[in-house]
Amino acid sequence: MKKIGFLSFGHWSDDHGSQTRSAQDTLLQSIELAVAAEELGADGAYFRVHHFARQLGSPFPLLAAVGARTKSIEIGTAVIDMRYENPLYMAEDAGAADLISQGRLQLGISRGSPEQVIEGWRYFGYGPAEGESDADMARRHAEVFLNVIEGQGFAQPNPQPMFPNPPGLLRIEPHSPGLRDRIWWGAASNATARWAAQLGMHLQSSTLKTDENGKPFHIQQAEQIRTYREAWTAAGHQHSPRVSVSRSIFPLMDDRDRRYFGRGGKENDQIGFIEETRSIFGRGYTAEPDRLIEELREDEAIAEADTLLLTVPNQLGVDYNAHVIEAVLKHIAPALGWR
């Protein structure tokens, strides 16, 4: 059994055929897609965060709005780039969004990927300390964030405050109990997967991974998941670990599907370099349902994960993306034992 949700990058453009031609279109349709996905029985609505791009960039207003419009679906990110974040301000926003959704926030964070702007985090007022890399800075921001959402007081109160204070040191407010156990780390390497496990974060693994041994992507990703779980067990955490993988999966159900995706696409792993690091990009899946079921049955990483995030082409509109989600839930998931 798996939790199945969608992951939207939230693009908008004036391109021919785009149904999201503005930021407003994307934001409002993201809310409507989450509502539709919940009605279809999907388990999660997740959003990617990019800066300086015509994509979703400020997740917390969106997460709060989705939380207010839905009742049961998990709401999350995959991922927030921690190089850009003020950990304390983020803790306030995350606590508020989690309270509005009544504890359904599943917050994916990471060191991020290359962005549209060179060292864009500097424009946000952040920079690595002496001897740090930008990845080190992201992990430092993440550790501060994890500490403050625990809910312990750390700030010295004013002896003459505007409003009465509770006794002792003050914490970030609003505090949402349980949020600390629902933080995920987007790991591209085995080493960062181990680090996430040691800190008690769940694991998000996408269709991009550092190429560590030349094996097919899904095998390397499955190895990463097993490495993560071993590190989690060794750390002795009290709550259970969760692991998500993301995939582009398009069952060809009708002429509309064939028109959009019938020519196939990235059906093999790809090798490339990101910031001089050799990386492997996982394949997508597009086929008639029977063939798709057989292909997905061979994906070792999906088999290892408990959560599957379906990357959706949000520019094709709410109705079409709901159709894709429904096709996977009804025609693919049961045959594979995911439902």
Secondary structure as UniProt FT lines:
FT   STRAND          3..8
FT   TURN            16..17
FT   HELIX           23..40
FT   STRAND          44..47
FT   HELIX           59..69
FT   STRAND          74..81
FT   HELIX           82..84
FT   HELIX           87..100
FT   TURN            101..102
FT   STRAND          105..110
FT   TURN            118..119
FT   HELIX           120..124
FT   TURN            130..131
FT   HELIX           134..148
FT   TURN            149..150
FT   TURN            177..178
FT   HELIX           179..182
FT   STRAND          183..186
FT   HELIX           190..198
FT   TURN            199..200
FT   STRAND          202..205
FT   STRAND          208..210
FT   HELIX           217..235
FT   STRAND          243..247
FT   STRAND          249..251
FT   HELIX           255..261
FT   TURN            262..263
FT   STRAND          270..274
FT   TURN            275..276
FT   STRAND          277..281
FT   STRAND          285..287
FT   HELIX           289..297
FT   HELIX           300..304
FT   STRAND          307..312
FT   HELIX           314..316
FT   HELIX           318..327
FT   HELIX           328..332
FT   HELIX           334..336
//
